[in-house]
Amino acid sequence: MPVQKTGFTHTVFFWLKNPENTSDREALQAGLLKLAQIDLIQEAFVGKVADTNREVIDSTYDFSITFLFANSENQEAYQTNADHYTFIDNCSHLWKKVQVYDAISL
């Protein structure tokens, strides 16, 4: 049986401005992988759209991250972390849309 995790989950979906541009795709992927190394993050998942097809699935995005933090305070500290700002400065020109979903465990 899976163990229920506790903490704060930060999930973000990214839509590239130029999804067919290999350089842009590689640059955002590299930026996300570097972002996932911030030490405030307990667990990190960096992904791309899965090849699934069901009516309830939104597969219009290009990349996603899911970061698990011990608590909301660590997530707030992540938001103002210098490496997070560097990621935004270096990569924000690559995306046309970002959608964030935050959740706290029950």
ROBARO-866030 format. One record per residue: residue number from 1; z, x, y of N, C-alpha, C in turn; residue in three letters. Coordinates in steps of 0.05 Angstrom, whole numbers, plus 32768, in hexadecimal, padded with zeros to 4 digits. Each point is the difference from the previous one (the first is absolute). Layout:
% ROBARO-866030
{rec NUM, {Z, X, Y}, {Z, X, Y}, {Z, X, Y}, "ALA"}
...
END
This chain:
% ROBARO-866030
{rec 1, {8000, 8011, 7FE8}, {8000, 7FEF, 8018}, {8000, 8012, 8019}, "MET"}
{rec 2, {7FEF, 7FFA, 8014}, {7FFF, 8010, 8018}, {801A, 7FFE, 8010}, "PRO"}
{rec 3, {8007, 8016, 800D}, {8018, 8001, 8011}, {7FF8, 7FF6, 801C}, "VAL"}
{rec 4, {8010, 7FED, 800A}, {7FFB, 7FF6, 801B}, {8007, 8016, 8015}, "GLN"}
{rec 5, {7FED, 8007, 8010}, {8005, 8014, 8015}, {800D, 7FF2, 8018}, "LYS"}
{rec 6, {800F, 8010, 800F}, {800C, 7FF6, 8019}, {7FF6, 8011, 8016}, "THR"}
{rec 7, {8000, 7FF5, 8018}, {7FF8, 8010, 8017}, {7FED, 7FF0, 8012}, "GLY"}
{rec 8, {7FF1, 800F, 800F}, {7FED, 7FF6, 8014}, {7FE4, 8009, 7FF8}, "PHE"}
{rec 9, {7FEE, 7FED, 7FFD}, {7FE4, 8006, 7FF9}, {7FEE, 7FFC, 8018}, "THR"}
{rec 10, {7FF0, 8014, 8005}, {7FED, 8001, 8016}, {7FE4, 8002, 7FF4}, "HIS"}
{rec 11, {7FF0, 7FEB, 8002}, {7FE5, 8000, 7FF5}, {7FEC, 7FFC, 8017}, "THR"}
{rec 12, {7FEC, 8011, 8000}, {7FEC, 8000, 8016}, {7FE4, 8001, 7FF3}, "VAL"}
{rec 13, {7FEE, 7FEF, 800B}, {7FE4, 7FFF, 7FF7}, {7FEF, 800A, 8017}, "PHE"}
{rec 14, {7FEC, 8010, 7FFA}, {7FEE, 800D, 8014}, {7FE3, 7FF8, 7FFA}, "PHE"}
{rec 15, {7FF2, 7FF8, 8015}, {7FE4, 7FFB, 7FFF}, {7FF2, 8015, 8011}, "TRP"}
{rec 16, {7FEE, 800F, 7FF4}, {7FF2, 8015, 800F}, {7FEB, 7FF5, 8013}, "LEU"}
{rec 17, {7FFC, 800D, 8016}, {7FEA, 7FF8, 8013}, {7FE5, 8005, 7FF2}, "LYS"}
{rec 18, {7FFE, 8016, 7FF2}, {7FE7, 8007, 7FF3}, {8006, 8006, 7FE2}, "ASN"}
{rec 19, {8003, 7FEA, 7FF0}, {8008, 8004, 7FE4}, {7FEC, 8010, 7FEF}, "PRO"}
{rec 20, {7FE7, 8001, 8009}, {7FEC, 800F, 7FF0}, {7FFF, 801E, 8007}, "GLU"}
{rec 21, {800F, 8007, 8015}, {8000, 801C, 8009}, {8014, 8010, 7FEF}, "ASN"}
{rec 22, {7FF5, 8012, 7FEF}, {8011, 800F, 7FEE}, {8014, 8012, 800E}, "THR"}
{rec 23, {7FF9, 800C, 8016}, {8012, 8011, 800F}, {8018, 7FF0, 800B}, "SER"}
{rec 24, {7FFB, 7FE8, 800B}, {8015, 7FEF, 8009}, {8012, 7FF7, 7FEA}, "ASP"}
{rec 25, {7FF5, 7FF9, 7FE9}, {800F, 7FF7, 7FE9}, {8012, 8017, 7FF6}, "ARG"}
{rec 26, {7FF5, 8018, 7FFE}, {8010, 8017, 7FF7}, {8016, 8007, 8014}, "GLU"}
{rec 27, {7FFA, 7FFE, 801A}, {8013, 8007, 8015}, {8018, 7FEC, 7FFF}, "ALA"}
{rec 28, {7FFB, 7FE6, 7FFD}, {8016, 7FED, 7FFF}, {8010, 8004, 7FE7}, "LEU"}
{rec 29, {7FF2, 8004, 7FE9}, {800F, 8005, 7FE7}, {8012, 8018, 8003}, "GLN"}
{rec 30, {7FF6, 8016, 800A}, {8010, 8018, 8004}, {8018, 7FFB, 8012}, "ALA"}
{rec 31, {7FFB, 7FF1, 8016}, {8015, 7FF9, 8012}, {8016, 7FF0, 7FF3}, "GLY"}
{rec 32, {7FF8, 7FEC, 7FF0}, {8013, 7FEF, 7FF2}, {8011, 8010, 7FEC}, "LEU"}
{rec 33, {7FF3, 8012, 7FF1}, {800E, 8010, 7FED}, {8014, 8012, 800D}, "LEU"}
{rec 34, {7FF9, 800B, 8017}, {8013, 8011, 800F}, {8017, 7FEF, 800B}, "LYS"}
{rec 35, {7FF9, 7FE8, 800A}, {8015, 7FEE, 800B}, {8014, 7FFA, 7FEA}, "LEU"}
{rec 36, {7FF8, 7FFD, 7FE7}, {8011, 7FF8, 7FEA}, {8015, 8016, 7FFA}, "ALA"}
{rec 37, {7FFD, 8018, 800B}, {8012, 8016, 7FFB}, {8019, 8000, 8012}, "GLN"}
{rec 38, {8001, 7FED, 8013}, {8018, 7FFF, 8012}, {8019, 7FFB, 7FEF}, "ILE"}
{rec 39, {8014, 8011, 8005}, {8017, 8000, 7FEE}, {8012, 7FE6, 8001}, "ASP"}
{rec 40, {7FFC, 7FEF, 8014}, {800F, 7FE7, 8001}, {7FF6, 7FEC, 7FEB}, "LEU"}
{rec 41, {7FE8, 8005, 7FF5}, {7FF4, 7FED, 7FED}, {800B, 8007, 7FE4}, "ILE"}
{rec 42, {800B, 7FEC, 7FF3}, {800B, 8004, 7FE4}, {7FE9, 8000, 7FEC}, "GLN"}
{rec 43, {7FEE, 7FED, 8002}, {7FE9, 7FFE, 7FEE}, {7FE8, 7FF9, 8011}, "GLU"}
{rec 44, {7FE9, 800B, 7FF9}, {7FE7, 7FFC, 800F}, {7FE9, 7FF9, 7FED}, "ALA"}
{rec 45, {7FF0, 7FED, 8008}, {7FE7, 7FFA, 7FF2}, {7FEA, 7FFE, 8014}, "PHE"}
{rec 46, {7FEC, 8011, 7FFD}, {7FE8, 8000, 8011}, {7FE9, 7FF7, 7FEE}, "VAL"}
{rec 47, {7FF2, 7FEB, 8008}, {7FEB, 7FF5, 7FEE}, {7FE7, 7FF8, 800F}, "GLY"}
{rec 48, {7FEC, 7FF8, 7FEF}, {7FE8, 7FF5, 800A}, {7FFC, 7FE5, 7FF2}, "LYS"}
{rec 49, {7FEC, 7FF1, 8008}, {7FFB, 7FE6, 7FF4}, {7FFB, 8002, 7FE2}, "VAL"}
{rec 50, {800E, 7FF0, 7FF0}, {7FFC, 8000, 7FE3}, {7FE8, 7FEE, 7FFA}, "ALA"}
{rec 51, {7FF3, 8006, 7FEA}, {7FE9, 7FF0, 7FF7}, {8009, 7FE7, 7FF1}, "ASP"}
{rec 52, {800D, 7FEE, 800F}, {8009, 7FE7, 7FF4}, {7FF3, 7FE9, 800F}, "THR"}
{rec 53, {7FFD, 7FE9, 7FF3}, {7FF2, 7FEA, 800D}, {800D, 7FE6, 7FF7}, "ASN"}
{rec 54, {8013, 7FF7, 8011}, {800C, 7FE6, 7FFC}, {8001, 7FF2, 801C}, "ARG"}
{rec 55, {8001, 7FE6, 8000}, {7FFE, 7FF1, 8019}, {8016, 8008, 8014}, "GLU"}
{rec 56, {8017, 8007, 7FF7}, {8017, 8006, 8012}, {8000, 801D, 800A}, "VAL"}
{rec 57, {7FEE, 8010, 7FF8}, {8000, 801D, 8008}, {7FEF, 8004, 8019}, "ILE"}
{rec 58, {800C, 800E, 8013}, {7FF1, 8009, 8018}, {7FF8, 801D, 7FFA}, "ASP"}
{rec 59, {7FE6, 8004, 7FFC}, {7FF6, 801B, 7FFB}, {7FEF, 800A, 8017}, "SER"}
{rec 60, {8005, 7FF7, 8018}, {7FF0, 8008, 8017}, {8009, 801A, 800D}, "THR"}
{rec 61, {8018, 8009, 7FF9}, {800B, 8018, 800C}, {7FF5, 8019, 7FF2}, "TYR"}
{rec 62, {8005, 8018, 800C}, {7FF7, 8019, 7FF4}, {8016, 8010, 7FF3}, "ASP"}
{rec 63, {8017, 8002, 800D}, {8017, 800F, 7FF6}, {801A, 7FF0, 8005}, "PHE"}
{rec 64, {8014, 8007, 7FF0}, {801A, 7FF4, 8004}, {8016, 8015, 7FFA}, "SER"}
{rec 65, {8017, 7FFB, 800D}, {8017, 8010, 7FF9}, {8017, 7FED, 7FFA}, "ILE"}
{rec 66, {8011, 8007, 7FEE}, {801A, 7FF2, 7FFC}, {8015, 8016, 7FFF}, "THR"}
{rec 67, {8012, 7FFF, 8013}, {8016, 8014, 8002}, {801A, 7FF1, 7FFC}, "PHE"}
{rec 68, {8011, 800B, 7FEF}, {801B, 7FF5, 7FFB}, {8014, 8011, 800E}, "LEU"}
{rec 69, {8011, 7FF4, 8010}, {8016, 800D, 800E}, {801B, 7FF6, 7FF5}, "PHE"}
{rec 70, {8014, 8011, 8002}, {801B, 7FF8, 7FF7}, {800A, 7FE8, 800F}, "ALA"}
{rec 71, {7FF9, 7FFE, 801A}, {800B, 7FEB, 8011}, {7FEF, 7FFD, 8019}, "ASN"}
{rec 72, {8005, 7FEC, 800F}, {7FF0, 7FFB, 8018}, {8004, 8016, 8015}, "SER"}
{rec 73, {8017, 800D, 8001}, {8005, 8015, 8013}, {7FED, 8018, 7FFA}, "GLU"}
{rec 74, {7FFC, 8007, 7FE7}, {7FED, 8015, 7FF9}, {7FE4, 7FF9, 8008}, "ASN"}
{rec 75, {7FF9, 7FE7, 7FFC}, {7FE5, 7FF7, 8007}, {7FFC, 8001, 801E}, "GLN"}
{rec 76, {8014, 7FF9, 800F}, {7FFF, 8002, 801E}, {7FFD, 801D, 8008}, "GLU"}
{rec 77, {800F, 8012, 7FF3}, {7FFD, 801D, 8006}, {7FE4, 800A, 7FFA}, "ALA"}
{rec 78, {7FF5, 7FF6, 7FEA}, {7FE4, 8008, 7FF9}, {7FED, 7FF8, 8016}, "TYR"}
{rec 79, {8004, 7FE8, 800C}, {7FED, 7FF7, 8014}, {7FFF, 8013, 8019}, "GLN"}
{rec 80, {8016, 800E, 8005}, {8001, 8012, 8017}, {7FFF, 801E, 7FF8}, "THR"}
{rec 81, {7FFA, 8004, 7FE6}, {7FFE, 801C, 7FF6}, {7FE7, 800D, 800C}, "ASN"}
{rec 82, {8003, 801A, 8007}, {7FEA, 800F, 800C}, {7FE7, 8000, 7FEE}, "ALA"}
{rec 83, {8004, 8002, 7FE6}, {7FE9, 8001, 7FEE}, {7FF1, 7FE5, 7FFF}, "ASP"}
{rec 84, {800F, 7FEA, 8004}, {7FF4, 7FE5, 8001}, {7FEF, 7FFE, 8019}, "HIS"}
{rec 85, {800A, 800A, 8017}, {7FF1, 8000, 8019}, {7FE7, 8012, 7FFD}, "TYR"}
{rec 86, {8003, 8017, 7FF3}, {7FE9, 8012, 7FFC}, {7FEA, 7FF2, 7FEF}, "THR"}
{rec 87, {8008, 7FF1, 7FEB}, {7FED, 7FF1, 7FF0}, {7FF1, 7FEC, 8012}, "PHE"}
{rec 88, {800E, 7FF1, 8010}, {7FF4, 7FEC, 8012}, {7FEC, 800E, 8013}, "ILE"}
{rec 89, {8009, 8016, 800C}, {7FEF, 800E, 8013}, {7FE7, 800B, 7FF2}, "ASP"}
{rec 90, {8002, 800A, 7FE8}, {7FEA, 800C, 7FF2}, {7FED, 7FEC, 7FF2}, "ASN"}
{rec 91, {800B, 7FE9, 7FF9}, {7FF0, 7FED, 7FEF}, {7FFA, 7FE5, 800C}, "CYS"}
{rec 92, {800D, 7FF8, 8015}, {7FFC, 7FE5, 800A}, {7FE3, 7FFA, 8009}, "SER"}
{rec 93, {7FF2, 8015, 8007}, {7FE4, 7FFB, 8008}, {7FEE, 7FF8, 7FE8}, "HIS"}
{rec 94, {800B, 8004, 7FE7}, {7FF0, 7FFA, 7FE8}, {8001, 7FE3, 7FF8}, "LEU"}
{rec 95, {8015, 7FF1, 8008}, {8003, 7FE5, 7FF6}, {7FF9, 7FEB, 8016}, "TRP"}
{rec 96, {7FF7, 7FE9, 7FF6}, {7FFA, 7FEA, 8012}, {8017, 7FEB, 7FFF}, "LYS"}
{rec 97, {800F, 8001, 7FEA}, {8016, 7FEC, 7FFD}, {8015, 800C, 7FEE}, "LYS"}
{rec 98, {8019, 7FF9, 8007}, {8017, 8007, 7FEF}, {8011, 7FE7, 7FFE}, "VAL"}
{rec 99, {8009, 7FFA, 7FE8}, {8012, 7FE9, 7FFB}, {8019, 800A, 7FF2}, "GLN"}
{rec 100, {8017, 7FFA, 800B}, {801A, 8009, 7FF5}, {8010, 7FE9, 7FF5}, "VAL"}
{rec 101, {800C, 8006, 7FE8}, {8013, 7FED, 7FF3}, {8019, 800F, 7FFA}, "TYR"}
{rec 102, {8016, 7FF8, 800C}, {801A, 800C, 7FFA}, {8011, 7FEC, 7FF1}, "ASP"}
{rec 103, {8010, 800A, 7FED}, {8012, 7FEF, 7FF1}, {801A, 800F, 7FF9}, "ALA"}
{rec 104, {8015, 7FF1, 8000}, {801A, 800B, 7FF8}, {8008, 7FF3, 7FE5}, "ILE"}
{rec 105, {800C, 8010, 7FEE}, {8006, 7FF6, 7FE6}, {8015, 7FEA, 8001}, "SER"}
{rec 106, {8000, 7FEF, 7FEC}, {8013, 7FEA, 7FFD}, {801A, 800A, 7FF5}, "LEU"}
END
